[in-house]
Amino acid sequence: MEQVIDAITYFVVFLFSTTLHEAAHAWAALRGGDRTAYHGGQVSLDPRPHIRREPFGMVVLPLVSALATGWPMGYASAPYDPEWARRYPRRAALMALAGPGANLMLVILAALALRIGQSAGLFLAPERIHFGLVASSNASVTWEAVSKLLSVVFSLNLLLFVFNLLPFFPLDGSAAITLLMNRETTKRYQEFLWSTPMLGWIGLLIAWKLFDFVFDPVFTAAVNLIYPGVRYG
């Protein structure tokens, strides 16, 4: 039963976090002049328009994988106008950054809640940390559940933040790096990415292979920031 509850917790946090991520993309695009996602109803924290766009990636796959393995796997997307991205590459890059930025906001909020809870004596720094355990509690069963929920919010959103910022197409980081390019280089770069569909699969494979090497030290460093005087890793 506990395994089912954990799986549902992961799924609910995944659904909310990806909804916020895609809504941030859609909002940034709208602010930049592209109304494509707005017309699809995705400038919203209501998960339904996002689910309608990607029902398998946002519901079926993460729910089944969470129940089967304890780990939610999934995906989501927000539509945008490629012609708008060509005309306004910096705006498109800021749109790309908005999604991971929303996840970073949730990481910070969860970390602050954990830090305040520890100061109040409600949460404890665990002897060892892992993805689903950033804090524990012996105050009550309720606070133990809250500590587990905040651990999942912190860890899952840190994962989404780091993974999506990897500079491999089609991840957000591959668009964000155009902020470092001049306009002509950006144009050639965009055309190369969009004219080579196989790059998406290659990019995801590289990101998958490299992710643990990138995420593990970031995760440990982030948890160390929550607990001054405690050092993990």
Residue pairs with C-beta under 8 A, 6 or more apart in sequence:
3 70
4 67
6 70
6 132
6 148
7 63
7 66
7 67
7 70
7 72
8 66
9 148
9 149
9 152
10 62
10 66
10 70
10 71
10 72
10 132
10 152
10 156
11 62
11 63
11 66
11 72
13 149
13 152
13 153
13 156
14 62
14 66
14 72
14 74
14 156
15 47
15 58
15 59
15 62
16 47
17 103
17 106
17 153
17 156
17 157
17 160
18 50
18 58
18 74
18 76
18 160
19 45
19 46
19 47
19 50
19 58
19 76
20 45
20 102
20 103
20 106
21 76
21 99
21 100
21 102
21 103
21 160
21 164
22 37
22 42
22 50
22 76
22 77
22 78
22 99
23 42
23 43
23 44
23 45
23 50
23 78
23 102
24 98
24 99
24 101
24 102
25 37
25 42
25 78
25 80
25 95
25 96
25 98
25 99
26 37
26 38
26 40
26 42
26 43
26 44
26 78
27 43
27 98
28 94
28 95
28 97
28 98
29 35
29 36
29 37
29 38
29 78
29 80
29 84
29 91
29 95
30 37
30 38
30 43
32 84
32 88
32 91
32 92
32 94
32 95
33 84
33 88
33 91
34 80
34 81
34 84
34 85
34 91
34 95
36 79
36 80
36 81
36 84
37 43
37 78
37 79
37 80
40 49
40 53
40 78
40 79
41 49
42 49
42 50
42 53
42 78
42 79
47 58
50 58
50 76
50 78
51 58
51 59
53 76
53 77
53 78
53 79
54 75
54 76
54 77
57 74
57 75
57 76
57 77
58 74
58 75
58 76
61 73
61 74
61 75
62 72
62 73
62 74
63 72
65 71
65 72
65 73
65 74
66 72
72 156
78 99
80 92
80 95
82 194
84 91
84 92
85 91
85 92
85 175
85 190
86 187
86 190
89 178
89 183
89 186
89 187
89 190
90 178
90 179
92 175
92 178
93 175
93 176
93 177
93 178
93 179
94 179
95 175
96 172
96 173
96 174
96 175
96 176
97 172
97 176
99 164
99 172
100 160
100 161
100 164
100 165
100 172
100 173
103 157
103 158
103 160
103 161
103 164
104 157
104 161
106 153
106 154
106 157
107 154
107 157
107 158
107 161
107 222
109 153
110 150
110 153
110 154
110 157
111 154
111 222
111 225
111 226
113 150
114 123
114 134
114 135
114 147
114 150
114 151
114 154
114 226
115 226
115 227
117 123
117 135
117 137
117 143
117 146
117 147
117 150
118 124
118 125
118 135
118 226
118 227
121 139
122 137
122 139
122 143
122 146
122 147
123 135
123 136
123 137
123 139
123 143
123 147
124 135
124 136
124 137
124 138
125 135
125 226
125 227
125 230
126 133
126 134
126 135
126 136
128 232
129 220
129 223
129 232
131 155
131 159
131 219
132 148
132 151
132 152
132 155
133 148
133 151
134 150
134 151
134 154
134 155
134 223
134 226
135 147
135 150
135 151
135 226
136 144
136 147
137 143
137 144
137 146
137 147
138 144
154 222
155 219
158 215
158 218
158 219
158 222
159 215
162 211
162 214
162 215
162 218
163 171
163 207
163 211
163 215
164 171
164 172
164 173
165 171
165 172
165 173
165 176
166 173
166 207
166 210
166 211
166 214
167 173
167 174
167 176
167 177
168 174
168 203
168 204
168 206
168 207
169 193
169 199
169 200
169 203
170 199
170 200
170 203
170 204
171 203
171 204
171 207
174 193
174 203
178 186
178 189
178 190
181 189
193 199
217 233
220 232
220 233
221 233
223 232
224 230
224 231
224 232
224 233
